[in-house]
Amino acid sequence: MSRSHRKTPIIGVTKAPSDKAFKAIEHRRARRALNQIDQTANDAPHEKQFGDSWRADKDGKHPFDPRECPELMRK
């Protein structure tokens, strides 16, 4: 994989390498909250209540011009 490159010129907004740790923590919080409530009632928390993408290390993605920054096309 020494010559691998990106197929689409899109990168994360910040320099965080991954959201994996943030997603693991948020999914753990959601599972714990679901286990603590009464499962017979229909008042489960909304799935968007956990894992707010604006609190993540990497806020999102944006496109860039590959001709201006060819080094970003490398994986």
C-alpha positions as CSV (number, residue, x, y, z in Angstrom):
1,M,0.0,0.0,0.0
2,S,3.0,2.3,-0.4
3,R,1.4,3.9,-3.4
4,S,-2.1,4.3,-2.2
5,H,-3.9,7.6,-2.8
6,R,-7.3,9.1,-2.2
7,K,-9.9,8.8,-4.9
8,T,-11.9,11.9,-3.7
9,P,-10.2,15.1,-2.6
10,I,-12.0,15.4,0.7
11,I,-10.3,15.7,4.1
12,G,-11.4,16.3,7.7
13,V,-11.7,19.9,9.0
14,T,-9.2,19.4,11.8
15,K,-6.0,17.3,11.9
16,A,-7.5,14.6,14.1
17,P,-6.7,11.2,12.5
18,S,-10.0,9.5,13.4
19,D,-13.3,9.8,15.2
20,K,-13.1,6.2,16.4
21,A,-12.5,6.9,20.1
22,F,-15.2,9.5,20.2
23,K,-17.7,7.2,18.6
24,A,-16.9,4.4,21.0
25,I,-17.4,6.6,24.0
26,E,-20.7,8.0,22.7
27,H,-22.1,4.5,21.8
28,R,-21.1,3.3,25.3
29,R,-23.0,6.2,26.8
30,A,-26.1,5.4,24.7
31,R,-26.0,1.7,25.6
32,R,-25.7,2.6,29.3
33,A,-28.6,5.0,29.1
34,L,-30.8,2.4,27.4
35,N,-30.0,-0.2,30.0
36,Q,-30.8,2.1,32.9
37,I,-34.4,3.0,31.7
38,D,-37.4,0.9,31.9
39,Q,-37.6,-1.2,28.7
40,T,-41.4,-1.7,29.0
41,A,-42.1,2.1,28.7
42,N,-41.9,3.8,25.4
43,D,-39.7,6.7,26.6
44,A,-36.4,5.7,25.1
45,P,-33.9,8.6,24.5
46,H,-33.6,9.7,20.9
47,E,-30.7,8.3,19.0
48,K,-29.4,11.7,18.1
49,Q,-29.1,12.7,21.7
50,F,-25.8,10.9,21.9
51,G,-22.8,11.3,19.6
52,D,-23.1,15.0,18.7
53,S,-20.8,15.4,15.7
54,W,-20.0,19.0,16.7
55,R,-18.3,17.8,19.9
56,A,-16.2,15.3,18.0
57,D,-12.5,15.7,17.4
58,K,-13.1,15.9,13.7
59,D,-16.0,18.3,13.0
60,G,-16.7,17.2,9.5
61,K,-15.2,17.1,6.0
62,H,-14.5,19.6,3.3
63,P,-13.2,19.4,-0.3
64,F,-9.9,20.7,-1.4
65,D,-8.1,21.3,-4.7
66,P,-5.8,18.4,-5.4
67,R,-3.7,20.5,-7.8
68,E,-2.8,22.9,-5.0
69,C,-2.1,20.3,-2.3
70,P,-1.0,17.0,-4.0
71,E,0.5,15.7,-0.8
72,L,-3.0,15.6,0.8
73,M,-4.0,13.0,-1.9
74,R,-1.7,10.5,-0.3
75,K,-3.1,8.2,2.4
